[in-house]
Amino acid sequence: MRTENSRSQNSFRRSCPISIYDVAAVETWLEDLARRGEAPVSFTGSRVDLLPDAPRESRFRLQPFRRRKEVLDPERVAAYRSMGWRLVGKLGGVFWVWRCDDPDAPELDTDPVVQGEGYRYLKRRMIFRTVACGLVWLSLLGLLVFTVLNLSLRTLLRQGSWLTLTAAPLVAVSLLAVLGVQLWLDARNTWRLWRTLSAGVPLERPKPYRRQLRLGQLVYAATLVVYTLNLMISFQNMGGSPSGWNHAEDILDRQTGQAPAETVAVSLAELDNVEPSWFSAERKSLPIAPEMYDSRQYAPLPEYGQVRAETAYYRMLTEGLARALTAELTENRAGFYDNLPAIPLEPVEAPGLDGFWWAEEMSGAGNADQFAVLRRGAQVLALWYSGPTDLRTETGYLTALLDP
């Protein structure tokens, strides 16, 4: 049904800053707009279209739909017009909004109990909405908990960045909080409204709404933060290094081609007495792992072909995180080639360490690939080595790579 006013090119739009189910507060807010010279002329969802107007005292009243997609009876509209009330529009698809500029015109509803009877459909609708949205909210919460509990720590360390690690939980928690707060407010306001009217108590008008206004602004700010963080994560993932690693050209010394002295990496010069013909190293830092290094090196051996070593070093924030990472790495090839059938690592006696695990696998070229994981305190070292040296005989050298 068309309202008696239509939106013009000079109109502007505001979102209702409070729960539309707090009827008296919304009516007071609309009346304050009219006093400021902003005349509501129509509604789009919970947003109101306004036109500049002379400031005036007006009354606004909200009447709930009595059934789904209700169409107003023309006789009802004519009767209300004869009383001095005109239709402005429908708010949120559940309320008819009426306006009266005549202070002597009678009220639309004079009996609170009869008025409360008109809210039966809205009450049923709110119960269904609360249950449905509550189930969705619980499903989202369950999905978040499931994702956290099943998240691979190594994958998070390798692919995560400072932004995703800090922003992603904030985005998820903020989204759940915004949805939960809005759902709770709407259900609470509808229940209070129906209970008050059913008890024969008329609605309090004007009703203060400043507290709800601040809460609405807070919800809006949280929504804006979530949107901004999502954009930042999306833009970072479109960039060159979304995982946060500093690549080889950034970490290696440009004159010597070697990594800084503090880089934790296995040396082929120590294991096989040969200088690598190719070497690369990367570093990274995360809130849960302040220091990480990833290095790769190759060298030819006359009697063995090519010898290689790949090292992944993690200094975790706590020893508990280091133990959790170690448990993942020792399940299959020290975290290298997790997509292949599992080859678990077996413990090896190593004085000075909290744990040393090792496994061997024959490669397609007939050479042996060795995998090792070492832990000392909050430090974890994972090694993939292909060469003639047995890593179990080099526990002293490997232990020395980790700070005591």
ZINOR-V374435 format. One record per backbone hydrogen bond with DSSP energy under -1.0 kcal/mol. CO is the residue of the C=O (numbers start at 1). NH is the residue of the N-H. E is the energy in kcal/mol with one decimal. If there is no record, write none. Layout:
# ZINOR-V374435
{{CO:NH:E} {CO:NH:E}}
This chain:
# ZINOR-V374435
{{8:11:-1.3} {12:50:-3.9} {14:48:-3.2} {19:22:-1.8} {21:23:-1.3} {22:26:-2.2} {23:27:-2.5} {24:28:-2.1} {25:29:-2.3} {26:30:-2.4} {27:31:-2.0} {28:32:-2.1} {29:33:-1.9} {30:34:-2.0} {31:35:-1.9} {32:36:-1.3} {33:38:-2.6} {34:37:-1.2} {34:56:-1.5} {37:53:-2.7} {39:51:-1.8} {42:49:-2.9} {44:47:-2.0} {45:92:-3.7} {46:16:-2.0} {47:44:-2.8} {48:14:-2.4} {49:41:-3.0} {49:42:-1.1} {50:12:-2.3} {51:39:-2.9} {59:100:-2.3} {61:98:-2.7} {63:96:-3.4} {67:70:-1.0} {73:77:-1.9} {74:78:-2.5} {75:79:-2.4} {76:80:-2.4} {77:81:-2.2} {78:82:-2.0} {80:85:-2.7} {81:84:-1.3} {86:99:-2.7} {87:4:-1.0} {89:97:-3.2} {91:94:-1.9} {91:95:-1.6} {94:65:-2.5} {95:91:-2.3} {96:63:-2.4} {97:88:-3.2} {97:89:-1.2} {98:61:-2.1} {99:86:-2.6} {100:59:-2.8} {102:105:-1.4} {111:115:-2.6} {112:116:-2.7} {113:117:-1.5} {116:119:-1.8} {117:120:-1.4} {119:123:-2.6} {120:124:-2.5} {121:125:-2.7} {122:126:-2.4} {123:127:-2.3} {124:128:-2.3} {125:129:-2.6} {126:130:-3.1} {127:131:-2.4} {128:132:-2.7} {129:133:-3.0} {130:134:-2.4} {131:135:-2.2} {132:136:-2.0} {133:137:-2.8} {134:138:-2.7} {135:139:-2.3} {136:140:-2.5} {137:141:-2.4} {138:142:-2.8} {139:143:-2.6} {140:144:-2.3} {141:145:-2.6} {142:146:-2.9} {143:147:-2.5} {144:148:-2.3} {145:149:-2.6} {146:150:-1.8} {152:156:-2.2} {153:157:-2.4} {154:158:-2.7} {155:159:-2.7} {156:160:-1.9} {161:165:-2.8} {162:166:-1.8} {163:167:-3.6} {164:168:-1.5} {167:171:-3.1} {168:172:-2.4} {169:173:-2.8} {170:174:-2.6} {171:175:-2.4} {172:176:-2.2} {173:177:-2.5} {174:178:-2.9} {175:179:-2.3} {176:180:-2.6} {177:181:-2.9} {178:182:-2.2} {179:183:-2.2} {180:184:-2.4} {181:185:-2.6} {182:186:-2.2} {183:187:-2.1} {184:188:-2.7} {185:189:-2.7} {186:190:-2.1} {187:191:-2.2} {188:192:-2.6} {189:193:-2.4} {190:194:-2.5} {191:195:-2.5} {192:196:-2.4} {193:197:-2.2} {194:198:-2.4} {195:199:-1.3} {196:201:-2.1} {197:200:-2.0} {209:213:-2.5} {210:214:-2.3} {211:215:-2.2} {212:216:-2.9} {213:217:-2.2} {214:218:-2.2} {215:219:-2.5} {216:220:-2.5} {217:221:-2.6} {218:222:-2.5} {219:223:-2.4} {220:224:-2.4} {221:225:-2.4} {222:226:-2.5} {223:227:-2.4} {224:228:-2.6} {225:229:-2.8} {226:230:-2.3} {227:231:-2.0} {228:232:-2.5} {229:233:-2.6} {230:234:-2.4} {231:235:-2.8} {232:236:-2.3} {233:237:-2.3} {234:238:-1.0} {236:239:-1.4} {241:244:-1.6} {246:283:-1.1} {247:250:-1.9} {247:251:-1.3} {248:252:-2.6} {253:257:-2.5} {258:253:-3.2} {260:263:-1.9} {267:271:-1.9} {268:272:-2.9} {278:298:-2.1} {280:296:-2.3} {282:294:-2.5} {283:246:-2.8} {284:292:-1.8} {288:317:-2.5} {289:286:-2.4} {291:315:-3.0} {292:284:-1.9} {293:313:-2.8} {294:282:-2.6} {295:311:-2.3} {296:280:-2.5} {297:309:-2.0} {298:277:-2.3} {298:278:-1.5} {299:307:-3.4} {301:305:-2.5} {305:301:-4.2} {307:299:-2.1} {308:386:-2.5} {309:297:-1.7} {310:384:-2.6} {311:295:-2.4} {312:382:-3.0} {313:293:-1.8} {314:380:-2.6} {315:291:-1.2} {318:322:-1.5} {319:323:-2.5} {320:324:-2.1} {321:325:-2.5} {322:326:-2.5} {323:327:-2.2} {324:328:-1.5} {325:329:-2.5} {326:330:-2.4} {328:331:-1.1} {330:345:-2.5} {332:335:-2.2} {333:336:-2.5} {337:340:-1.4} {343:333:-2.1} {346:358:-2.7} {350:353:-1.4} {355:375:-2.2} {356:348:-3.4} {357:373:-2.1} {358:346:-2.8} {359:371:-2.8} {361:369:-3.7} {363:366:-1.6} {367:363:-3.9} {369:361:-2.6} {370:385:-3.0} {371:359:-2.0} {372:383:-2.8} {373:357:-2.5} {374:381:-2.7} {375:354:-2.4} {376:379:-2.2} {378:316:-2.8} {379:376:-1.9} {380:314:-2.7} {381:374:-2.7} {382:312:-2.7} {383:372:-2.3} {384:310:-2.7} {385:370:-3.6} {386:308:-2.2} {390:393:-2.0} {391:394:-1.5} {394:398:-2.6} {395:399:-2.5} {396:400:-1.6} {399:402:-1.4}}
